[in-house]
Amino acid sequence: MDALNVEEKTGAVFRSTHAGRMHACGHDGHMTMLLGLAKSLVGRKLKKSVVLIFQPAEEGPGGAKLIVEEGVFATHHITKIFGIHLYPGMEEGKFGLLDGAMMASNGEFDLEIQGKSAHGAQPHLGKDAILAASALIQGYNTIVSRDIDPLIPGVVTIGTITGGEARNIIPQTVKLSGTIRSFDEDSYRLTKDRMLQIDHGVSLMYDVAIVNDLRDYYPPVVNDTELYRLAKTVLKEEETRPLKPMMFAEDFAFYQRVCQGLFVMLGTRNEAAGYIHPLHSCYFNFDEDVLLKGIDYYLRIAQALDVFA
């Protein structure tokens, strides 16, 4: 259903059999909860339809977007959607709830700077791509505080940089890649605009060519207030924990653009059992009993929405 480019090191008997592929974000657990819900619904009389979406490709390019575009929501007249994500940042079995903006919109970029190679002893004969890259990185890191209100959360992160052939050669090519995140869609667009303007300015300053493949991925996850209040009524206070907004991105956001939606976190952290590793870690794992909590939550939501006859 979904996987990351991670070599699993959990030692679990059910660990991935595909080299360099792992369910390091709990998507196998998410699908298992939905299967458990399906089993629980068998034999029950329903007054309302329940649609179960076993969605692949959450990690990219975003399977939710394709499901919406293929008309699944329109065909089945879906008006409300609920989702759960396992979360090792919260104690096992507790539900993390948040009203409104929960996760950020995100984009990714792959950028190439093309200069001109020369001997390190004759730098005036070249166009230094590394020097241009350093100016570009500094420019990008002023966007959030100098163009975007610092009270509006946003992130520009450059995660990789490669370039150069030898210590005494002016490099011709430098490649960078990274991600941008924001809860506010206007700020997100402004961030992209400023990045391209900085690219143009740096290219003029250092006489280099810059090509930036800047791609939009997911919109922000914004939880519906009515459904948030519903979840608060079906869960006991001791079962819940308040969440702060997170800069993670999640393609559940595409569903929330076409109907009411609520996304919650289900804690998996258990220090005694060693379930302490973060999402996307090669050691990420959880106690499968926690999945029963998720199934029960879905059934309570269905009961509150008067699904059962």
MARLO-461411 format. One record per residue (C-alpha): residue number from 1; residue in one letter; x, y, z. Coordinates in steps of 0.25 Angstrom, whole numbers, plus 5000, padded with zeros to 4 digits. Layout:
pos, code, c1, c2, c3
NUM, A, X, Y, Z $
...
REM end
This chain:
pos, code, c1, c2, c3
1, M, 5000, 5000, 5000 $
2, D, 5011, 5010, 5003 $
3, A, 5026, 5010, 5007 $
4, L, 5038, 5019, 5009 $
5, N, 5052, 5017, 5004 $
6, V, 5057, 5012, 5017 $
7, E, 5064, 4998, 5021 $
8, E, 5056, 4993, 5032 $
9, K, 5063, 4989, 5045 $
10, T, 5052, 4986, 5055 $
11, G, 5055, 4971, 5055 $
12, A, 5040, 4969, 5055 $
13, V, 5036, 4955, 5050 $
14, F, 5027, 4963, 5040 $
15, R, 5038, 4972, 5035 $
16, S, 5038, 4976, 5021 $
17, T, 5043, 4966, 5011 $
18, H, 5047, 4977, 5001 $
19, A, 5061, 4982, 5002 $
20, G, 5061, 4997, 5005 $
21, R, 5046, 4998, 5006 $
22, M, 5038, 4999, 5020 $
23, H, 5025, 5004, 5025 $
24, A, 5033, 5014, 5034 $
25, C, 5021, 5023, 5035 $
26, G, 5011, 5013, 5040 $
27, H, 5002, 5012, 5028 $
28, D, 5001, 4997, 5029 $
29, G, 4995, 5000, 5043 $
30, H, 4985, 5010, 5037 $
31, M, 4981, 5000, 5027 $
32, T, 4979, 4989, 5038 $
33, M, 4970, 4998, 5046 $
34, L, 4961, 5000, 5034 $
35, L, 4961, 4985, 5031 $
36, G, 4957, 4983, 5046 $
37, L, 4946, 4993, 5044 $
38, A, 4941, 4986, 5032 $
39, K, 4941, 4973, 5039 $
40, S, 4933, 4980, 5051 $
41, L, 4922, 4985, 5041 $
42, V, 4920, 4972, 5035 $
43, G, 4906, 4967, 5039 $
44, R, 4901, 4980, 5045 $
45, K, 4889, 4987, 5039 $
46, L, 4893, 5001, 5034 $
47, K, 4884, 5013, 5032 $
48, K, 4895, 5021, 5025 $
49, S, 4906, 5017, 5016 $
50, V, 4920, 5015, 5021 $
51, V, 4931, 5016, 5010 $
52, L, 4945, 5011, 5014 $
53, I, 4956, 5017, 5006 $
54, F, 4969, 5008, 5005 $
55, Q, 4977, 5019, 4999 $
56, P, 4991, 5016, 4994 $
57, A, 5003, 5026, 4992 $
58, E, 5001, 5035, 5004 $
59, E, 5016, 5038, 5004 $
60, G, 5016, 5043, 4990 $
61, P, 5011, 5047, 4980 $
62, G, 4998, 5047, 4988 $
63, G, 4988, 5036, 4986 $
64, A, 4977, 5044, 4992 $
65, K, 4977, 5055, 4981 $
66, L, 4976, 5044, 4970 $
67, I, 4964, 5037, 4978 $
68, V, 4957, 5051, 4978 $
69, E, 4960, 5054, 4964 $
70, E, 4954, 5040, 4960 $
71, G, 4941, 5044, 4966 $
72, V, 4940, 5034, 4978 $
73, F, 4934, 5045, 4987 $
74, A, 4924, 5050, 4976 $
75, T, 4920, 5036, 4972 $
76, H, 4918, 5031, 4987 $
77, H, 4912, 5045, 4992 $
78, I, 4922, 5045, 5003 $
79, T, 4920, 5057, 5013 $
80, K, 4929, 5054, 5024 $
81, I, 4942, 5047, 5025 $
82, F, 4951, 5042, 5037 $
83, G, 4965, 5038, 5038 $
84, I, 4975, 5033, 5048 $
85, H, 4990, 5034, 5048 $
86, L, 4999, 5026, 5057 $
87, Y, 5008, 5035, 5065 $
88, P, 5020, 5032, 5074 $
89, G, 5021, 5046, 5079 $
90, M, 5009, 5043, 5089 $
91, E, 5007, 5032, 5099 $
92, E, 5001, 5019, 5094 $
93, G, 4986, 5018, 5093 $
94, K, 4983, 5033, 5094 $
95, F, 4976, 5041, 5083 $
96, G, 4982, 5055, 5079 $
97, L, 4972, 5065, 5075 $
98, L, 4973, 5079, 5069 $
99, D, 4962, 5088, 5064 $
100, G, 4966, 5096, 5051 $
101, A, 4980, 5096, 5044 $
102, M, 4987, 5083, 5048 $
103, M, 4998, 5081, 5037 $
104, A, 5004, 5089, 5027 $
105, S, 5004, 5091, 5012 $
106, N, 5017, 5086, 5006 $
107, G, 5025, 5087, 4993 $
108, E, 5038, 5081, 4989 $
109, F, 5049, 5087, 4980 $
110, D, 5061, 5082, 4972 $
111, L, 5070, 5093, 4968 $
112, E, 5082, 5093, 4959 $
113, I, 5092, 5105, 4957 $
114, Q, 5101, 5104, 4945 $
115, G, 5113, 5113, 4945 $
116, K, 5127, 5111, 4938 $
117, S, 5138, 5103, 4942 $
118, A, 5152, 5108, 4944 $
119, H, 5165, 5106, 4952 $
120, G, 5165, 5110, 4966 $
121, A, 5177, 5118, 4964 $
122, Q, 5169, 5126, 4953 $
123, P, 5155, 5128, 4959 $
124, H, 5153, 5141, 4950 $
125, L, 5152, 5131, 4938 $
126, G, 5141, 5124, 4944 $
127, K, 5127, 5126, 4949 $
128, D, 5126, 5120, 4963 $
129, A, 5114, 5111, 4965 $
130, I, 5117, 5109, 4980 $
131, L, 5118, 5124, 4983 $
132, A, 5105, 5126, 4976 $
133, A, 5099, 5114, 4984 $
134, S, 5103, 5121, 4997 $
135, A, 5097, 5134, 4994 $
136, L, 5084, 5127, 4989 $
137, I, 5083, 5119, 5002 $
138, Q, 5085, 5131, 5011 $
139, G, 5074, 5138, 5003 $
140, Y, 5064, 5127, 5004 $
141, N, 5066, 5127, 5019 $
142, T, 5062, 5142, 5020 $
143, I, 5048, 5139, 5014 $
144, V, 5041, 5135, 5027 $
145, S, 5046, 5146, 5036 $
146, R, 5047, 5157, 5025 $
147, D, 5036, 5155, 5015 $
148, I, 5027, 5146, 5023 $
149, D, 5021, 5151, 5037 $
150, P, 5030, 5143, 5047 $
151, L, 5017, 5141, 5055 $
152, I, 5012, 5133, 5043 $
153, P, 5019, 5119, 5044 $
154, G, 5027, 5115, 5031 $
155, V, 5039, 5107, 5028 $
156, V, 5049, 5107, 5016 $
157, T, 5059, 5095, 5018 $
158, I, 5070, 5091, 5008 $
159, G, 5073, 5077, 5011 $
160, T, 5084, 5073, 5001 $
161, I, 5095, 5081, 4993 $
162, T, 5105, 5074, 4984 $
163, G, 5115, 5081, 4975 $
164, G, 5130, 5082, 4972 $
165, E, 5140, 5072, 4966 $
166, A, 5153, 5075, 4974 $
167, R, 5159, 5085, 4984 $
168, N, 5166, 5094, 4973 $
169, I, 5155, 5095, 4963 $
170, I, 5144, 5105, 4962 $
171, P, 5131, 5097, 4961 $
172, Q, 5122, 5098, 4949 $
173, T, 5110, 5091, 4955 $
174, V, 5103, 5091, 4968 $
175, K, 5090, 5084, 4972 $
176, L, 5081, 5086, 4984 $
177, S, 5068, 5080, 4988 $
178, G, 5058, 5084, 4999 $
179, T, 5044, 5086, 5004 $
180, I, 5035, 5098, 5008 $
181, R, 5024, 5097, 5018 $
182, S, 5013, 5107, 5023 $
183, F, 4999, 5107, 5029 $
184, D, 4995, 5119, 5022 $
185, E, 4993, 5117, 5007 $
186, D, 4996, 5132, 5004 $
187, S, 5009, 5131, 5011 $
188, Y, 5012, 5118, 5004 $
189, R, 5010, 5125, 4990 $
190, L, 5018, 5137, 4995 $
191, T, 5030, 5128, 4999 $
192, K, 5030, 5122, 4985 $
193, D, 5030, 5135, 4978 $
194, R, 5041, 5140, 4987 $
195, M, 5049, 5128, 4984 $
196, L, 5048, 5130, 4969 $
197, Q, 5052, 5145, 4970 $
198, I, 5064, 5141, 4979 $
199, D, 5068, 5131, 4968 $
200, H, 5067, 5142, 4957 $
201, G, 5075, 5152, 4966 $
202, V, 5086, 5142, 4969 $
203, S, 5087, 5138, 4954 $
204, L, 5090, 5152, 4951 $
205, M, 5099, 5155, 4962 $
206, Y, 5108, 5143, 4959 $
207, D, 5106, 5141, 4944 $
208, V, 5101, 5127, 4946 $
209, A, 5088, 5120, 4941 $
210, I, 5078, 5115, 4951 $
211, V, 5067, 5105, 4948 $
212, N, 5058, 5102, 4960 $
213, D, 5048, 5091, 4959 $
214, L, 5038, 5095, 4970 $
215, R, 5026, 5086, 4972 $
216, D, 5014, 5087, 4980 $
217, Y, 5010, 5075, 4988 $
218, Y, 4999, 5075, 4999 $
219, P, 4990, 5087, 5004 $
220, P, 4989, 5089, 5019 $
221, V, 4981, 5079, 5027 $
222, V, 4970, 5087, 5034 $
223, N, 4961, 5080, 5043 $
224, D, 4946, 5083, 5043 $
225, T, 4941, 5089, 5056 $
226, E, 4927, 5081, 5056 $
227, L, 4935, 5068, 5054 $
228, Y, 4945, 5072, 5065 $
229, R, 4934, 5074, 5075 $
230, L, 4928, 5061, 5071 $
231, A, 4941, 5054, 5074 $
232, K, 4942, 5061, 5087 $
233, T, 4928, 5055, 5091 $
234, V, 4931, 5041, 5087 $
235, L, 4944, 5040, 5094 $
236, K, 4946, 5042, 5109 $
237, E, 4955, 5053, 5114 $
238, E, 4965, 5043, 5119 $
239, E, 4966, 5037, 5105 $
240, T, 4970, 5050, 5098 $
241, R, 4982, 5059, 5098 $
242, P, 4983, 5073, 5092 $
243, L, 4991, 5075, 5079 $
244, K, 4999, 5086, 5074 $
245, P, 5000, 5089, 5059 $
246, M, 5011, 5081, 5053 $
247, M, 5019, 5084, 5040 $
248, F, 5017, 5070, 5035 $
249, A, 5009, 5069, 5022 $
250, E, 4998, 5059, 5019 $
251, D, 4990, 5057, 5007 $
252, F, 4977, 5055, 5015 $
253, A, 4976, 5070, 5012 $
254, F, 4971, 5067, 4998 $
255, Y, 4959, 5060, 5004 $
256, Q, 4956, 5072, 5013 $
257, R, 4955, 5081, 5001 $
258, V, 4943, 5073, 4996 $
259, C, 4936, 5070, 5009 $
260, Q, 4936, 5071, 5024 $
261, G, 4948, 5064, 5030 $
262, L, 4955, 5061, 5043 $
263, F, 4969, 5055, 5045 $
264, V, 4974, 5050, 5058 $
265, M, 4987, 5045, 5064 $
266, L, 4987, 5031, 5071 $
267, G, 4999, 5030, 5081 $
268, T, 5008, 5018, 5080 $
269, R, 5019, 5023, 5090 $
270, N, 5023, 5012, 5100 $
271, E, 5037, 5014, 5106 $
272, A, 5036, 5001, 5114 $
273, A, 5034, 4993, 5101 $
274, G, 5044, 5001, 5093 $
275, Y, 5034, 5008, 5084 $
276, I, 5041, 5021, 5084 $
277, H, 5046, 5023, 5070 $
278, P, 5040, 5035, 5061 $
279, L, 5032, 5033, 5049 $
280, H, 5041, 5030, 5037 $
281, S, 5052, 5023, 5046 $
282, C, 5057, 5010, 5042 $
283, Y, 5053, 5005, 5056 $
284, F, 5039, 5010, 5056 $
285, N, 5029, 5000, 5062 $
286, F, 5017, 4999, 5071 $
287, D, 5009, 4990, 5079 $
288, E, 4998, 4984, 5070 $
289, D, 4988, 4985, 5081 $
290, V, 4987, 5000, 5080 $
291, L, 4980, 4998, 5066 $
292, L, 4968, 4993, 5074 $
293, K, 4967, 5007, 5080 $
294, G, 4966, 5012, 5066 $
295, I, 4955, 5002, 5062 $
296, D, 4947, 5006, 5074 $
297, Y, 4948, 5020, 5071 $
298, Y, 4943, 5019, 5057 $
299, L, 4931, 5010, 5063 $
300, R, 4928, 5021, 5073 $
301, I, 4928, 5032, 5062 $
302, A, 4918, 5023, 5054 $
303, Q, 4909, 5021, 5066 $
304, A, 4909, 5037, 5068 $
305, L, 4906, 5039, 5054 $
306, D, 4894, 5030, 5055 $
307, V, 4899, 5020, 5045 $
308, F, 4894, 5007, 5051 $
309, A, 4880, 5003, 5050 $
REM end
